[in-house]
Amino acid sequence: MKKVEAIIRKSKFSTVKKALHEVGINFFSYWDVTGIGNEKTGHVYRGVSYSTSDIERRYLSIIVNDDFEDIVIKTIMESAKTGDVGDGKIFVSDIKEIYRIRTGEKGGETLK
């Protein structure tokens, strides 16, 4: 099992969510986060300067069976991409075990 974590633009969240649902990922957690990125310049909008190095993002946490790892990564990459600096990052880590609290089940079946 894998944990796929992604930090994406908030403006791309609905597109990514829809794309994940289309490939069969119907459960994941997300948070609004703020971080500091690589972009060093700000933008001026209507005479007001905005820092773009600390922009709000959405953090997704998705646990999948190993056979879904590549599908999830490809889906996020394609649906979150704008081509501009600040599109985000994806992190993948191994999950040793998963337990369903309600039934006591463990393993990959708990993801269904």
N, C-alpha and C positions, 0 to 999 in steps of 0.2 A: 504494500500500500504506500501511496505517496501523498505528501502534503504539498500542494501547489499554492504559493502565496504570490500575489501580484499587487503592485502599486500602480494604479492607472489614473488618468485624468478623470475628474468627476464628470466632465462633460461627455465622456465616452461610456459611462457606467451602464446606461440603459441599452446601448448597442451591445456591449459585452454580455450583459445579463441575458438578453434575447438570444445571442449566439450560443451561449452556454446551454440554455434551455433547448435549443434546436439540436444539440448533439447529445442530449440526455442527461445533462448535469442540472438537477432540479433542486439541489440543496447545497448551500454554501453560506458562510458568514461574511459580513463586511463591516468596515468601520470607516468613518471619516477621519483622516489623519492630515497632519501638516508636517512637512519636512523641508530640508534644505537640499537643493539639487545642484547640478553643474552649471546651470545658466547664471551668468554673473551680471547681466544687464537688466535693466528694468524697462517697462513700457510706459508711455505717456498716453493717457486717454482723457480727452477733454481738459487738458491742462493739468491733470493730476498724475504724478509719477507713482507707478506701482512697482513694487519689488516682485520679480518673478522667480527669485531663488527660493522663496518659502511659500509655495502655493499649496492650497488644499488639494488633497488627492483622496482617492478611495482605495482602501486596503482590502483585498479579497483573500479569504482562506478557504481552500477547497481540498477535501480529502477524497481520493479516488483509488480504485484498484489499479494495479500496475498497468493493465492493458488500456486504461484511459488516460495515462499520463501524457502521451504525445498528442492525443486529440485535444485535451484541455489546453496545452501550451500553444498548439497551432491556432486554436480558436481565439484565445486571448490575443496572441500576436497579431492576427489578421483583423480582429474587430476593434482593438484599442489603438492601432497605429494611425498617426496623423502624418508622420514623417518629420515632425519638428522635435527639437530638443525638449525633453520633459515628458515623453510618451510613457515612461515608467520602466519598471523592472519586474522580472519573474524569478522567484526562488523555488527550488524543489528540494525537499528533504524526505528521508525515509520515515515511515511510521511503523513502529514495532508492533503495536497492537491497538485495537479499538474494541470498546465494550459498549453495549447498549444497556443503559441503566435500568430501563423498565423491565427487561426480560433476563438480563444477565448474560445474553449472548455475547460472543466475542468473534473477532475476525472480520473478513471482507464482506460477509453476508449482512453485517449490520449497516452497510452503506446502501442497501436496497430498501 
